[in-house]
């Protein structure tokens, strides 16, 4: 066998393994639509906690949806984290009209904290619910989602539930990137294994992390992950490490978010957690880049420049990739034909991974929401 044939065969084997893992795994994740939005006992009070910084563009729509939830007993706590736009004024105006909404203004960030993590921690200290729902300031919710989530947690005896939103993007290419990113995230985190107590896999989603208050306090809450830019999934990790029960559920019909408004926002937005997600491990990032190049980008080029059996193998790989991306899209309410953009979106993801790692190393940390956090300090918060 020639070296090209060996590489092609190895890539095919890796692709088949990944495709089977993803397609089988996706079908193991349950959906919130399977739960009836029946009333739950009034004593299961839910505290919805939102951290907001410079969110004037989306926060009114998001909070309006939260204030119209059909759940019988909940409070809404929004923490204004040093906003420099009109977020604070919008919150105060809405609080004056809605007694359910409680607003906390933070003027200074204590040392040793990321802004969002601190804001969520402050909000949790004011919460009175037995269930805590951490969500972002740009998430629009369907009225029955909290009732369905509480019922899901009760039926499955969970301490933590992460639910997936649908992603609204202003352009087709950004929509394609969102669909591809779900593939990358799923293969990395394997959310279908989160419920398995014998697996190290864990899950957390910033759009919807619902946690029993007792479990949250048992693991130390956001204070334990105070310097983690990837706070959503690390919240899931400390819950899993604490021996508590968690799971993921599809909820694209009930949660929606405009993830990023432009390509520049995508690149800048992932600067904060692309390197952190790999625990600042340079070999791990470089290995991930190499795998993406060989398995997600090169096959599409190879079918144009190779011949014979090698070309046939790469054609099979490309068809498998397109199949699994189209299949995954349907679980998240994305068009199946978004799969056509996979090689370009994979190239963008590789660029983001490499750029983020270099940028974090060169500047010695990350800039996030107007604050600089030294890399040495961030690395000290390992979980």
TIDRENVEX-664796 format. One record per residue (C-alpha): residue number from 0; x, y, z; residue in one letter. Coordinates in Angstrom, 1 decimal, always signed. Each point is the difference from the previous one (the first is absolute). Example, Ala and Ser with C-alpha at 12.3 -4.5 7.8 and 13.67 -1.06 7.14 Angstrom:
2
REC    i       X       Y       Z  aa
REC    0   +12.3    -4.5    +7.8   a
REC    1    +1.4    +3.4    -0.7   s
***
This chain:
383
REC    i       X       Y       Z  aa
REC    0    +0.0    +0.0    +0.0   x
REC    1    +1.2    +3.5    -0.8   x
REC    2    +0.2    +2.6    +2.7   x
REC    3    -3.0    +1.8    -1.5   x
REC    4    -2.1    -3.1    +0.1   x
REC    5    +1.0    -0.7    +3.6   x
REC    6    -0.9    +3.6    +1.0   x
REC    7    -3.3    -0.2    -1.9   x
REC    8    -0.9    -3.4    +1.6   x
REC    9    +0.8    +1.3    +3.5   x
REC   10    -2.1    +3.1    -0.6   x
REC   11    -2.9    -2.1    -1.2   x
REC   12    +0.2    -2.1    +3.2   x
REC   13    +0.1    +3.1    +2.2   x
REC   14    -2.9    +1.5    -1.9   x
REC   15    -2.2    -3.1    +0.3   x
REC   16    +0.7    -0.2    +3.7   x
REC   17    -0.9    +3.7    +0.5   x
REC   18    -3.1    -0.2    -2.3   x
REC   19    -1.4    -3.1    +1.9   x
REC   20    +0.8    +1.6    +3.4   x
REC   21    -1.8    +3.2    -1.0   x
REC   22    -3.0    -1.5    -1.7   x
REC   23    -0.6    -2.6    +2.7   x
REC   24    +0.7    +2.5    +2.7   x
REC   25    -2.4    +2.7    -1.4   x
REC   26    -2.8    -2.5    +0.2   x
REC   27    +0.7    -0.7    +3.7   x
REC   28    -0.6    +3.6    +1.0   x
REC   29    -3.6    +0.6    +1.0   x
REC   30    -2.1    +3.0    -1.0   x
REC   31    -2.0    +2.4    +2.2   x
REC   32    -2.9    -0.2    -2.4   x
REC   33    -0.6    -3.5    +1.3   x
REC   34    -0.9    +1.5    +3.4   x
REC   35    -3.5    +1.3    +0.6   x
REC   36    +0.1    +3.6    +1.4   x
REC   37    -2.3    -1.1    +2.9   x
REC   38    +0.0    +2.0    +3.2   x
REC   39    +2.5    -1.0    +2.6   x
REC   40    -0.2    +0.4    +3.7   x
REC   41    +0.2    +3.6    +1.1   x
REC   42    +2.8    -0.7    +2.5   x
REC   43    +2.4    -0.6    -2.9   x
REC   44    +0.8    +3.6    -0.4   x
REC   45    +2.3    +1.0    -2.8   x
REC   46    +2.5    +2.9    +0.1   x
REC   47    +1.0    +1.1    -3.5   x
REC   48    +3.4    +1.7    +0.2   x
REC   49    +1.3    +2.1    -2.9   x
REC   50    +3.4    +1.8    -0.3   x
REC   51    -0.2    +3.0    -2.3   x
REC   52    +2.8    +2.3    -1.2   x
REC   53    -0.6    +2.4    -3.0   x
REC   54    -3.0    -1.9    -1.2   x
REC   55    -2.3    +2.8    -1.0   x
REC   56    -0.5    -1.5    -3.5   x
REC   57    -1.7    -3.2    +1.1   x
REC   58    -0.9    +0.2    +3.7   x
REC   59    -3.4    +1.5    -0.3   x
REC   60    -1.3    -2.8    -2.2   x
REC   61    +1.7    -2.7    +2.1   x
REC   62    -1.3    +1.3    +3.3   x
REC   63    -3.5    +0.5    -1.4   x
REC   64    -0.1    -3.7    -0.9   x
REC   65    +1.2    -0.9    +3.5   x
REC   66    -2.6    +2.1    +1.6   x
REC   67    -2.7    -1.8    -2.0   x
REC   68    +0.9    -3.6    +1.1   x
REC   69    -3.0    -2.1    +0.9   x
REC   70    +1.8    -1.6    +3.0   x
REC   71    -2.0    +0.8    +3.2   x
REC   72    +2.8    +0.8    +2.5   x
REC   73    +3.2    +1.7    -1.1   x
REC   74    +2.1    +3.1    +0.4   x
REC   75    +2.2    +1.8    -2.5   x
REC   76    +3.3    +1.4    +1.2   x
REC   77    +2.0    +2.1    -2.5   x
REC   78    +3.5    +1.1    +1.0   x
REC   79    +1.3    +3.1    -1.9   x
REC   80    +3.7    -0.6    -0.1   x
REC   81    +1.6    +3.4    -0.5   x
REC   82    -1.9    +0.8    -3.2   x
REC   83    +1.2    +3.0    -1.9   x
REC   84    -3.0    +0.3    -2.4   x
REC   85    -3.7    +0.3    +0.9   x
REC   86    -0.4    -3.5    +1.4   x
REC   87    -0.3    +1.3    +3.6   x
REC   88    -2.7    +2.6    -0.9   x
REC   89    -2.0    -2.6    -2.0   x
REC   90    +0.1    -2.4    +3.0   x
REC   91    -1.1    +2.7    +2.4   x
REC   92    -2.9    +1.0    -2.3   x
REC   93    -1.1    -3.6    -0.3   x
REC   94    +0.3    -0.6    +3.7   x
REC   95    -2.2    +2.9    +0.7   x
REC   96    -2.8    -1.7    -2.0   x
REC   97    +0.5    -3.6    +1.1   x
REC   98    +0.2    -0.9    +3.7   x
REC   99    +1.4    -3.5    -0.9   x
REC  100    +3.2    +1.6    -1.4   x
REC  101    +2.8    +0.8    +2.4   x
REC  102    +2.9    +2.0    -1.2   x
REC  103    +3.5    +0.0    +1.6   x
REC  104    +2.6    +2.6    -1.2   x
REC  105    +3.7    -0.8    +0.3   x
REC  106    +2.4    +2.9    -0.2   x
REC  107    +3.3    -1.7    +0.7   x
REC  108    +1.5    -3.4    -0.7   x
REC  109    +1.8    -1.7    +2.9   x
REC  110    +3.5    -1.4    -0.6   x
REC  111    +0.1    -3.6    -0.9   x
REC  112    -3.3    -0.1    -1.9   x
REC  113    -1.2    +0.1    -3.6   x
REC  114    -2.8    +2.5    -0.4   x
REC  115    -2.8    -2.4    -1.1   x
REC  116    +0.9    -2.7    +2.6   x
REC  117    +0.0    +2.6    +2.8   x
REC  118    -3.4    +1.4    -1.2   x
REC  119    -1.6    -3.5    +0.0   x
REC  120    +1.5    -0.7    +3.4   x
REC  121    -1.4    +3.3    +1.4   x
REC  122    -3.4    -0.9    -1.6   x
REC  123    +0.0    -3.4    +1.6   x
REC  124    +0.6    +1.5    +3.4   x
REC  125    -3.3    +1.9    -0.3   x
REC  126    -1.9    -3.0    -1.4   x
REC  127    -2.8    -1.5    +2.0   x
REC  128    -0.9    -2.9    -2.3   x
REC  129    +0.6    -3.7    +0.5   x
REC  130    +1.0    -0.1    -3.7   x
REC  131    +2.4    +2.5    -1.6   x
REC  132    -0.1    +0.7    -3.7   x
REC  133    +3.1    +1.7    -1.4   x
REC  134    -0.5    +1.5    -3.4   x
REC  135    +1.4    +2.7    -2.2   x
REC  136    -1.3    +3.5    -0.6   x
REC  137    -0.9    -0.7    -3.7   x
REC  138    -2.0    -3.2    +0.4   x
REC  139    -3.6    +0.1    -1.1   x
REC  140    -2.2    -2.7    +1.7   x
REC  141    -3.3    -1.6    -0.9   x
REC  142    -2.5    +0.3    +2.9   x
REC  143    -0.1    -3.7    +0.9   x
REC  144    +3.8    -0.8    +0.0   x
REC  145    +0.6    +0.4    +3.8   x
REC  146    -3.0    -2.2    +0.8   x
REC  147    +1.2    -2.7    -2.4   x
REC  148    +3.6    +0.2    +1.4   x
REC  149    -1.2    -0.3    +3.6   x
REC  150    -2.1    -3.0    -1.0   x
REC  151    +2.9    -1.5    -1.9   x
REC  152    +2.3    +0.4    +3.1   x
REC  153    -2.6    -1.5    +2.3   x
REC  154    -0.8    -3.0    -2.3   x
REC  155    +3.7    -0.8    -0.5   x
REC  156    +1.1    +0.9    +3.6   x
REC  157    +2.6    +2.5    -1.2   x
REC  158    +2.0    +2.6    +1.8   x
REC  159    +1.0    +1.8    -3.2   x
REC  160    -1.5    +0.4    -3.4   x
REC  161    +1.5    +1.7    -3.0   x
REC  162    -2.3    +0.8    -2.9   x
REC  163    +1.0    +0.9    -3.6   x
REC  164    -1.4    +3.1    -1.8   x
REC  165    -0.6    +0.7    -3.6   x
REC  166    +2.6    +2.4    -1.4   x
REC  167    -1.2    +3.0    -2.0   x
REC  168    +2.6    +1.4    -2.4   x
REC  169    -0.3    +3.0    -2.3   x
REC  170    +1.8    -1.7    -3.0   x
REC  171    +0.1    -3.4    -1.6   x
REC  172    +3.7    -0.5    +0.6   x
REC  173    -0.3    +0.8    +3.7   x
REC  174    -2.9    -2.4    +0.2   x
REC  175    +2.2    -2.6    -1.6   x
REC  176    +2.7    +0.7    +2.6   x
REC  177    -2.5    -0.3    +2.8   x
REC  178    -1.1    -3.4    -1.3   x
REC  179    +3.7    -1.2    -0.4   x
REC  180    +0.9    +1.3    +3.5   x
REC  181    -2.7    -2.2    +1.5   x
REC  182    +1.8    -2.9    -1.6   x
REC  183    +3.4    +1.0    +1.4   x
REC  184    -1.5    +0.6    +3.4   x
REC  185    -1.9    -3.3    +0.1   x
REC  186    +3.0    -2.1    -1.1   x
REC  187    +2.1    +1.8    +2.7   x
REC  188    -2.4    -0.2    +2.9   x
REC  189    -2.2    -3.0    -1.0   x
REC  190    -3.1    +1.3    +1.8   x
REC  191    -1.8    -3.4    -0.3   x
REC  192    +2.5    -1.3    +2.5   x
REC  193    -0.6    +2.7    +2.6   x
REC  194    -2.7    -2.1    +1.8   x
REC  195    +2.4    -3.0    +0.3   x
REC  196    +1.5    +0.1    +3.5   x
REC  197    +2.9    -2.2    -1.2   x
REC  198    +1.0    +2.5    -2.7   x
REC  199    +2.1    +3.1    +0.4   x
REC  200    -2.1    +1.8    -2.7   x
REC  201    -1.9    +2.9    +1.3   x
REC  202    -2.2    +2.7    -1.4   x
REC  203    -0.9    +3.7    +0.5   x
REC  204    -1.7    +2.5    -2.3   x
REC  205    +0.0    +3.7    +0.7   x
REC  206    -3.5    +0.4    -1.5   x
REC  207    -1.6    -2.3    +2.5   x
REC  208    +1.7    -1.5    +3.1   x
REC  209    -2.6    -1.0    +2.5   x
REC  210    +1.5    -1.2    +3.3   x
REC  211    -1.5    -1.0    +3.4   x
REC  212    +1.0    +2.7    +2.4   x
REC  213    +1.2    -2.6    +2.5   x
REC  214    +2.2    -1.6    -2.7   x
REC  215    +1.4    +3.4    -1.0   x
REC  216    +1.0    +0.9    +3.5   x
REC  217    +1.4    -3.5    +0.6   x
REC  218    +2.6    +0.5    -2.8   x
REC  219    +0.7    +3.6    +0.9   x
REC  220    -1.9    +1.6    -2.9   x
REC  221    +1.7    +2.6    -2.2   x
REC  222    +2.6    +0.7    +2.7   x
REC  223    +1.6    -3.4    -0.8   x
REC  224    +0.3    +1.1    -3.7   x
REC  225    +0.5    +3.7    +0.6   x
REC  226    +2.7    +0.4    -2.6   x
REC  227    -1.3    -2.4    -2.7   x
REC  228    -1.0    +1.7    -3.3   x
REC  229    -1.8    -3.3    -0.8   x
REC  230    -2.1    +0.3    +3.1   x
REC  231    -3.1    -1.6    -1.5   x
REC  232    +1.6    -3.4    -0.7   x
REC  233    +2.3    +0.2    +3.0   x
REC  234    -3.1    +0.4    +2.2   x
REC  235    -1.1    -3.4    -1.4   x
REC  236    +3.4    -1.4    +0.7   x
REC  237    +0.1    +0.8    +3.7   x
REC  238    -3.5    -1.3    +0.3   x
REC  239    +1.0    -3.3    -1.6   x
REC  240    +3.2    -0.2    +2.1   x
REC  241    -2.2    +0.5    +3.1   x
REC  242    -1.7    -3.3    -0.7   x
REC  243    -3.3    +1.8    -1.0   x
REC  244    -2.4    -0.9    -2.8   x
REC  245    -0.1    +2.0    -3.2   x
REC  246    -1.3    -0.3    -3.5   x
REC  247    -0.5    +1.9    -3.3   x
REC  248    -3.2    +0.6    -1.9   x
REC  249    -0.9    +1.4    -3.4   x
REC  250    -2.1    +3.1    +0.3   x
REC  251    +0.3    +2.0    -3.3   x
REC  252    -3.7    +0.5    -0.2   x
REC  253    +0.1    +1.7    +3.4   x
REC  254    +3.2    +2.0    +0.1   x
REC  255    +1.5    +2.3    -2.6   x
REC  256    +3.1    +2.2    -0.1   x
REC  257    +1.7    +2.2    -2.5   x
REC  258    +3.4    -1.5    +0.6   x
REC  259    +2.1    +2.6    -1.8   x
REC  260    -1.0    +2.8    -2.4   x
REC  261    +3.1    +0.0    -2.3   x
REC  262    +3.0    -2.1    -1.0   x
REC  263    +2.2    +2.4    +2.0   x
REC  264    -2.1    -0.6    +3.1   x
REC  265    +0.4    -3.7    -0.4   x
REC  266    +3.8    +0.2    -0.1   x
REC  267    +0.2    +2.5    +2.9   x
REC  268    -2.7    -1.7    +2.0   x
REC  269    +1.8    -3.4    +0.0   x
REC  270    +3.3    +1.6    +1.1   x
REC  271    -1.1    -0.2    +3.6   x
REC  272    -0.6    -3.8    +0.2   x
REC  273    +1.4    -1.9    -3.0   x
REC  274    +3.4    -0.4    +1.8   x
REC  275    -1.6    -0.3    +3.4   x
REC  276    -2.2    -2.8    -1.2   x
REC  277    +3.2    -2.0    -0.6   x
REC  278    +1.3    +0.9    +3.5   x
REC  279    +2.7    +2.2    -1.6   x
REC  280    +1.7    -3.2    -1.2   x
REC  281    +2.1    +0.9    -3.1   x
REC  282    +0.5    -3.6    -1.2   x
REC  283    -3.7    -0.7    +0.3   x
REC  284    -0.9    +3.0    -2.1   x
REC  285    +2.6    -0.9    -2.6   x
REC  286    -1.2    -3.6    -0.1   x
REC  287    -3.5    +1.3    -0.5   x
REC  288    +1.0    +2.2    -2.8   x
REC  289    +1.9    -2.9    -1.7   x
REC  290    -3.1    -2.2    +0.3   x
REC  291    -2.2    +2.6    -1.5   x
REC  292    +2.4    +0.6    -2.9   x
REC  293    +0.3    -3.7    -0.8   x
REC  294    -3.6    -1.0    +0.6   x
REC  295    -2.2    +3.0    -0.7   x
REC  296    +1.8    +2.1    -2.6   x
REC  297    +2.6    -2.2    -1.9   x
REC  298    -2.6    -2.6    -1.2   x
REC  299    -1.9    +2.7    -2.0   x
REC  300    +3.2    +1.1    -1.6   x
REC  301    +1.2    -3.6    -0.5   x
REC  302    -2.9    -1.0    -2.2   x
REC  303    +1.3    +2.7    -2.5   x
REC  304    +3.7    -0.9    +0.0   x
REC  305    +0.2    -3.7    +0.6   x
REC  306    -0.9    -3.0    -2.3   x
REC  307    -1.1    -3.6    +0.1   x
REC  308    -0.6    -1.8    +3.3   x
REC  309    +1.2    +3.0    +2.1   x
REC  310    -2.4    +2.3    -1.7   x
REC  311    -2.8    -2.5    +0.6   x
REC  312    +0.8    -0.3    +3.7   x
REC  313    -0.1    +3.8    +0.4   x
REC  314    -3.2    +0.2    -1.9   x
REC  315    -1.5    -2.4    +2.5   x
REC  316    +1.3    +2.1    +2.8   x
REC  317    -1.5    +3.2    -1.4   x
REC  318    -3.4    -1.7    -0.4   x
REC  319    +0.1    -1.2    +3.6   x
REC  320    +0.9    +3.5    +1.2   x
REC  321    -2.8    +1.6    -1.9   x
REC  322    -2.4    -2.7    +1.2   x
REC  323    +0.8    +0.5    +3.7   x
REC  324    -0.1    +3.8    -0.2   x
REC  325    -3.4    -0.1    -1.7   x
REC  326    -1.2    -2.6    +2.5   x
REC  327    +1.2    +2.1    +2.9   x
REC  328    -1.6    +3.2    -1.3   x
REC  329    -3.5    -1.4    +0.3   x
REC  330    +0.4    -0.5    +3.7   x
REC  331    +0.7    +3.7    +0.4   x
REC  332    -2.6    +1.4    -2.5   x
REC  333    +2.7    +1.0    -2.6   x
REC  334    -0.4    -0.6    -3.7   x
REC  335    +1.5    -3.3    -1.1   x
REC  336    +1.7    +1.7    -3.0   x
REC  337    +2.2    +2.0    +2.4   x
REC  338    +2.2    -3.1    -0.3   x
REC  339    +1.3    +1.4    -3.3   x
REC  340    +2.0    +2.6    +1.8   x
REC  341    +1.7    -2.4    +2.3   x
REC  342    +3.6    +0.2    -1.5   x
REC  343    -0.1    +3.8    +0.1   x
REC  344    -1.4    +0.1    +3.6   x
REC  345    +2.6    -2.6    +1.1   x
REC  346    +2.8    +2.2    -1.5   x
REC  347    -1.4    +3.0    +1.9   x
REC  348    -0.1    -2.1    +3.2   x
REC  349    +3.6    -1.0    -0.5   x
REC  350    +1.0    +3.6    -0.5   x
REC  351    -1.9    +1.0    +3.2   x
REC  352    +1.7    -2.7    +2.0   x
REC  353    +3.5    +0.9    -1.2   x
REC  354    -0.5    +3.7    +0.2   x
REC  355    -1.5    -0.1    +3.5   x
REC  356    +2.8    -2.1    +1.4   x
REC  357    +2.7    +2.3    -1.6   x
REC  358    -1.8    +3.1    +1.1   x
REC  359    -0.5    -1.2    +3.6   x
REC  360    +3.7    -1.0    +0.2   x
REC  361    +1.3    +3.2    -1.6   x
REC  362    -2.0    +2.4    +2.1   x
REC  363    +0.3    -2.2    +3.1   x
REC  364    -3.7    -0.3    +0.6   x
REC  365    -3.4    +0.9    -1.4   x
REC  366    -2.0    +3.1    -0.4   x
REC  367    -3.7    -0.6    +0.8   x
REC  368    -2.7    +2.6    +0.1   x
REC  369    +2.5    +2.8    +0.6   x
REC  370    +2.1    -1.7    +2.7   x
REC  371    +3.4    -1.7    -0.3   x
REC  372    +0.5    -3.3    +1.8   x
REC  373    +3.7    -1.2    +0.2   x
REC  374    +0.5    -3.6    -1.3   x
REC  375    +2.0    -0.9    +3.1   x
REC  376    -3.0    +0.9    +2.2   x
REC  377    -2.5    -1.8    -2.2   x
REC  378    +2.1    -3.2    +0.0   x
REC  379    +0.0    +0.0    +3.8   x
REC  380    -3.7    -0.8    +0.0   x
REC  381    +0.1    -3.6    -1.2   x
REC  382    -3.0    -2.2    +0.6   x
***
